[in-house]
Amino acid sequence: MTSTAQQPDDIGFHLSRALLELGTGPLAELRRMDVNGVGPPAYWHVAHELKLGNEAADPRWMQIVKILAILTPKGRRLSSDRLHERKRPLGRMLCDGGDPQWRPPQVEEPDGIISQVRLARFLALPADQVAPGLERLTRVLARTKPRSNGVDCTEIVRLLLDPANPERKRRLAADYYARLDRRVSETNQTSEEEPA
């Protein structure tokens, strides 16, 4: 693998490729990894492949690898499996679960796959709680995300490397609500057009 030059864009892309090449055992190790511990062999192999050097000992990198491992499709690898897709922002994925046909429930206060309340709680977390909070959200997303739909891994890398930067959370919220509001409008418009 070529050097990533430590740029989030490169790291997100290369890390997603490295995780998709791992077997089920090493991926399971990464999903269970204690980010405040030493890290399993699978982590150190991935860190070496990414040329993280001394940065590999930073728990933030362990958390990044763990979260992306959680989002990596489970089981036997299929040629259609995706982990990284730049056109699928994290906020949008938290809203629709990665399903392009997703429609919010027709209730007074529609929600995404991750509820607005749960998203608001995450957005209010202090910087030192962003990583564990994002891990909880991605565990839900991993259960709903189609194997063939990735998520913008670059966004996850940037958020976890700079959790105190409010712009990262603002971007996530903007993408979530853009997706929710657009689908609510489409659903309402379709309902109005249907004959009585």
C-alpha positions in Angstrom: 0.0 0.0 0.0 1.3 3.5 -0.8 1.9 6.0 2.0 -1.2 7.8 3.1 0.7 11.0 4.1 -1.6 11.1 7.1 -4.4 13.0 5.3 -7.9 12.1 6.5 -9.1 11.7 2.9 -6.3 9.2 2.2 -6.6 7.4 5.5 -10.4 6.9 5.2 -10.0 5.4 1.7 -7.0 3.2 2.5 -8.4 2.1 5.9 -11.7 1.1 4.4 -9.8 -1.0 1.7 -7.6 -2.6 4.4 -10.6 -3.6 6.5 -12.5 -5.1 3.6 -9.5 -7.3 2.9 -9.4 -8.7 6.5 -10.8 -12.1 7.5 -13.8 -12.5 9.8 -11.5 -13.3 12.8 -9.4 -10.2 12.7 -12.4 -8.0 12.0 -14.2 -9.5 15.1 -11.0 -8.6 17.1 -11.2 -5.1 15.9 -14.9 -4.7 16.7 -14.3 -5.9 20.3 -11.1 -3.9 20.7 -10.5 -2.0 24.0 -9.4 1.4 22.7 -7.6 2.2 26.0 -5.7 -1.1 25.9 -2.8 -2.4 23.9 -4.8 -3.4 20.9 -5.1 -6.8 19.2 -2.6 -8.0 16.5 -5.1 -7.1 13.8 -5.0 -3.5 14.8 -1.2 -3.3 14.7 -1.1 -5.0 11.3 -3.6 -2.4 9.9 -1.7 0.5 11.6 1.6 -0.7 10.0 -0.1 -1.1 6.6 -1.4 2.5 6.9 2.0 3.7 8.0 0.7 5.4 11.1 4.0 5.1 12.9 4.0 6.5 16.4 0.5 7.8 15.9 -0.8 4.2 16.0 -0.5 4.3 19.8 -3.1 7.1 20.0 -6.4 5.8 21.2 -8.1 8.0 18.7 -6.7 5.9 15.9 -7.8 2.7 17.7 -11.3 4.2 17.9 -11.3 5.1 14.2 -10.3 1.5 13.3 -12.9 0.0 15.7 -15.8 2.1 14.4 -14.9 1.4 10.8 -14.6 -2.3 11.6 -18.1 -2.2 13.1 -19.4 -0.7 9.8 -17.5 -3.3 7.7 -20.0 -5.9 6.3 -19.9 -9.1 8.3 -19.4 -12.7 7.1 -18.1 -13.9 3.8 -16.8 -11.1 1.6 -18.9 -10.2 -1.5 -17.6 -8.3 -4.5 -20.4 -5.7 -4.0 -19.4 -5.0 -0.4 -18.6 -1.3 0.3 -17.3 0.5 3.4 -16.2 3.9 2.0 -18.4 6.0 -0.3 -17.7 9.7 -0.4 -21.2 10.5 -1.7 -22.9 9.1 1.4 -22.3 11.5 4.3 -22.5 10.1 7.8 -25.4 12.4 8.8 -27.4 11.2 5.8 -26.6 7.6 6.7 -27.7 8.1 10.3 -31.0 9.4 8.9 -31.8 6.8 6.2 -29.6 3.8 7.3 -28.1 3.7 3.9 -31.3 2.8 2.2 -31.9 5.1 -0.9 -35.6 4.1 -0.8 -36.1 5.0 2.9 -39.2 6.8 3.9 -39.8 8.2 7.3 -42.8 6.9 9.2 -45.9 9.0 8.6 -46.3 10.4 12.1 -46.5 13.9 13.4 -42.8 14.0 14.3 -41.0 11.7 11.8 -37.5 10.4 12.6 -34.6 8.8 10.9 -33.1 5.4 11.7 -31.3 7.3 14.5 -34.0 9.4 16.2 -33.8 13.2 16.4 -33.6 12.9 20.1 -30.7 10.5 20.0 -28.9 12.6 17.4 -29.4 15.7 19.6 -27.9 13.9 22.6 -24.9 12.9 20.5 -24.4 16.4 19.2 -24.4 17.8 22.7 -21.6 15.4 23.9 -18.4 17.0 25.1 -15.3 16.2 22.9 -14.1 13.4 25.2 -17.4 11.5 24.8 -17.7 11.9 21.0 -15.9 8.6 20.2 -17.9 6.3 22.4 -21.1 8.1 21.4 -20.3 7.6 17.7 -19.5 4.0 18.4 -23.0 3.5 19.8 -24.6 5.2 16.8 -22.6 3.2 14.3 -23.6 -0.1 15.9 -27.2 0.8 15.0 -26.2 1.9 11.5 -24.3 -1.4 11.0 -27.5 -3.3 11.5 -29.4 -1.3 8.9 -26.8 -0.4 6.3 -27.0 -2.5 3.1 -23.7 -4.3 2.4 -23.4 -2.6 -0.9 -23.7 0.9 0.5 -20.7 2.6 2.1 -20.4 5.7 4.2 -18.0 8.6 3.9 -15.2 7.2 6.1 -13.2 10.4 5.7 -15.9 12.2 7.7 -15.6 9.7 10.5 -11.8 10.1 10.6 -12.1 13.9 10.7 -14.7 13.8 13.5 -12.7 11.5 15.7 -9.4 13.3 15.1 -10.9 16.7 15.9 -13.9 16.1 18.2 -13.9 19.5 19.7 -14.4 21.2 16.3 -18.1 22.2 16.1 -18.0 22.3 12.3 -17.7 18.5 12.2 -21.0 18.1 14.2 -22.7 20.9 12.3 -22.0 19.1 9.0 -23.4 15.9 10.4 -26.6 17.6 11.6 -27.0 19.5 8.3 -26.8 16.2 6.3 -29.2 14.4 8.6 -31.8 17.1 8.5 -31.5 17.7 4.8 -32.2 14.0 4.2 -35.1 13.9 6.7 -36.7 17.1 5.5 -36.4 16.2 1.8 -38.0 12.7 2.4 -40.8 14.2 4.6 -41.6 16.7 1.8 -41.6 14.0 -0.8 -43.8 11.7 1.3 -46.3 14.5 2.0 -46.4 15.5 -1.7 -47.0 11.9 -2.7 -49.8 11.6 -0.1 -51.5 14.8 -1.4 -51.4 13.5 -5.0 -52.9 10.2 -4.3 -56.7 10.1 -5.2 -59.1 9.8 -2.3 
